[in-house]
């Protein structure tokens, strides 16, 4: 009976191989989930908590390089925590239906700025107005709390994989991995042109760059679990700049994927200068969970992350 064990093992492995979806099936499932999120993103609301760790500039006391004082001090890190009411919308004046993030800060390092109710009311007014000035003011209010290298819109990276978005990507299978308790398949992806890439702001310089990364999907059915995205370039000061982000998704109680967490890192010459950790509470639907109603869901064209 001993020879039966290898035969049984081969049968199990063959069944698992047959059970795994093809790349075409995976991309079909991923684009389906992206489309469903796109249809519902402007109807959901949550609380976002951002914890930022950033390297502070040196103080006036500068110990001799390599001295015990320098080794004792090490890099100075600043930690901030910003809590905001958070949703998605479009800029009507832009003539585009691209979805972007809208947020209103409610607390900074535990200090209350405004109530969640007032923040939601401001969000409602901002999205109804939905012009570049409102968006700019929200971003300025967000960044003025001592934040640096703030990255926005990465939570929407799944929308890059809509049916229309797939035409702008080069995708190839990578292998197998694990995401939490789920066996996963991995695929590499890269945007074909800078036109659909991310807009990067660094000092007084702005540049649009194509994104690339890795997509993790659940092995047995192709459900998106995690997306990693990065961009690299050399600025005018000859510094090597890299921004990368890892976004985790989970199925919401409403039947579609929503972001759970985003980890974004900004590196200069391969040294991490800023780490942003965004966490999201379970999303609520405006029409059922809050008094806010923003109207019909707009049509959608995928929007890349934009770093402010």
N, C-alpha and C positions, 0 to 999 in steps of 0.2 A: 504493500500500500504506500510505501514511501515515495515512489515516483509521482503519485497523484498530487502532492503538495506543490511542486513547481508548476504543474499544469493548472492547478487552481489559481495560483498566484498570477500566472500569465493571463488567465481568463479575467481576473479582477482588474489587472492593469489595462487589458484591452477594453474592458467595459468603461473604465474611467476615461480612456483616450477618446472613445466614441461619445461619451457624455459631454466632453468639453466642446463649447461652441467654436465655430470657425472664426477667422478674423472678420469676415463679412458679417456674420451673425453678431459678433461683438460690437462692431461699429453701428449696426442697425439698432441694437439695444441702447448703446450710448447716445446716439442721436435722438432716439425716441425719448429718453429721459431728459435730455437737454431741451427738447421742444416742450415737454410738459412743464419743466421749470420756467421756461421763457413765458409760457402762457399764464403762469400763476404768480410770477415773482412780484408783480406790481400790486398784488392783493395780500401780501404777507408782511408781518411786522414781528420784530423780536427785540431783545435787549442784547447789545454787543458790549463785551468787556475787552478792552485793549490793555495789555501789560507791555510796556516798552522798556527795554534795557539798552542804554546807549553809552558810548564812551565819551566822557567829559573831556574838554580841552584841559591841558596842564595848568595848574595854578602857578602863582608867582614863585613859590619855592620849587626850584628845579635842582634836585640832587645830581651829583656827578654821575655820568653814565656808568652803569655797572656797580655802583656803590651799594652798600647794605641798605641805605635809606631808600634808594630807588627800588631795590628788590622788595623791600618791606611795603612800600606804598603801592606798587603795581599800578595797573590802569584804574582810573577813577570811573566808576559806573553810576549812572543815574537811572532810577527805576520810577516809572510813572504808571498810574492806573486811571484809565478814562472809561467811564460807563456812559453809553449812549442808547437812545431809542433809534432803531435802525430799520430801514426799508429800502425799496428799489423804485425807480421811476425813470422818466425820460425827460429830455430837454426839448420842449416844444419848438423853441425858436431855432434850434439847430436843423430842423427839417428832417431829422433822423429819428428812428424809433429805437435806437440803442438804449438798453437798460444800463443804469448806473446806480451807485449807492447814494442814499441820502441818510443823514444821521443828525441827531440833536443831542448834545452832551447833557447828561443829568448830574454827573458827579466827577470830581477830579481828586484823586488820592483820598477818597473817602469824604471829601467836602461837597455838600449838596450845591448844585448850580441852579437847578430848576426841578420841578416835580415831573414825573413821567407823563402825567396828564397834559401839562403845558408843553412838554417836548413833543408829544404826539400831535397836539394842535398845531404847533409850528411846522411839523413835518407835513401835515395835511395842507397847510397854507403854502408851503414851499413847493410841494409837488403840483398843486393846482396852478401856481404861477409858473413853475418849471422853466425858468430861463437861466442863462449863464450867470447872471448876477446873483441869483439865489444860491445856485450851486457853489459859486466862488465864495460867497459869504459863509456858507456852511463849512466849507473846507478851511477857510481862514479861522473861524471860530474853533474848529477842531484842532488846528495846528498851533494856535496861539497859547495852548496850555503847556508850552515848553517841550513839545514833541519835535523830533527831528526825523528826516528820512521816512515820512509817513507814506505808506503804500495803500492805495485804495483800489477797489473793484476786483481784487483777486478772488473774492468769494464767488464771483460770477464766471470764473474761468470755464466751468462746465459748458457754458453757452457757446464757447468756441467750437464745440463738437456737434452743433445742429447739422441737419442735412446740408444746408447751404455752406456752413462753416467747414465741413469735411472736404469740400472742393479746394479749400485754401491750405490744406495740410498734407504733408508727407508723413505716412504712418507705416510702421513696420513692427512685427512681433519681436519681443525681447526674450521672454522666458517665463518662469514661475516665481512666485513670492508668497508672502503671508501678510495679511493686513488684519491685525487682531486675531480673532478666531477663524477668519475666513481664508481659505486657499485662494490665491489670486493669480491671474495672468497679467503680464506687463507688456505694454507696447510703447515704443518711442514715437514721438510726434514732433513736427517742426513746421512752423508757418513758412509758406513759400515766398512771401514778400514782406517788406517792411510796411507796406500800406496797411496791412491788417495787424501789424505788430503793436507793441506797447509804446506809449509816449513816456520817455524818461526825462525827468528834470534833475539837473545836477548843477548847483550854483546858478549862473546866468545862462547856462547852455541847455538846450532841449534837443532831443534826437529821438526819432522813431525807429525801433528795432524789432525784428521778428523774434518771437518767443519760440522756445523749444522745451521739451521735457519728457516726462514719463506718465503714462496712464495705467492705473491699476484697476482691474475689473474682477468681479467675483468669478471664480473659475467655472462654476457649473451653469451660470446663466448670463454672464456678461454685464451684470449690474455695476456701474461705476462706483468705486470706493474711495479712490484717492487720485489726485492729480498733482504732479510737480511741474513747475515752470521756472525757467531762468533765462536771463539775458546777460551778455557780457560785451563791454566795449572799453576803449581807451579814450579818456577825455583830453581836453586841450593841454592840461598840465601833465600829460603822459602817465596818469594814474590808471591802473586797471580797475574798472568798476564792474561789480557783479551783483545782481539782485536775483535772489531765488525765493520761491514760495512753495509751500506744500499745503494743499487744501484737502481736508477730509470731509466726505459727504455721508449722510445717512438718510434712510427713508423716513419721512415725517409721518405724523399721524394723519395727515391730509392726503397721503397716497402719492407723494412725489418727493424727489431728493431735495434736501436743503443742506447748506454748509453747516458743519459742526465746529470746525476750528481752522484757522489759517496761521501758519508760521512763516513769517517773512524775514529774511536776513539781507542786510546791505553790507557788502564787503568792499574795502578799498585796498588794493595791492595784497589781496588774499587775507586781509585782517578784518574780522567782523567788527563793524563800527556800531551797528544797530540791529536789534532783534525785536520784532513786533509779534506778539502772540495775541491773536483775536479769537475770542470764544463767543459762541452764540447760544442763547437759551432756545428752547423749542419755539419754532415759529407759530404765530397765530394768524388766522385769516381775519381780515378787517370786517368782513360781512357777518362773521359769527362770533368773534371774540372781543371786538372793541367797537367803540362808537364811530370810528373813522371809516368813511367810505370814499374811495378815490375814483369811483366810476369804472368804465369799461377797461378791459385789459388791452393795451396796444399791440399791434403787430411788432415783430422783432427782427432786428438784424444784429448778429453777434458783435459784442464790443469787447476789445482786449482790455486787460488791466491797465490802469494809468497810475503811475507813481507821482505823487505830488511832493 
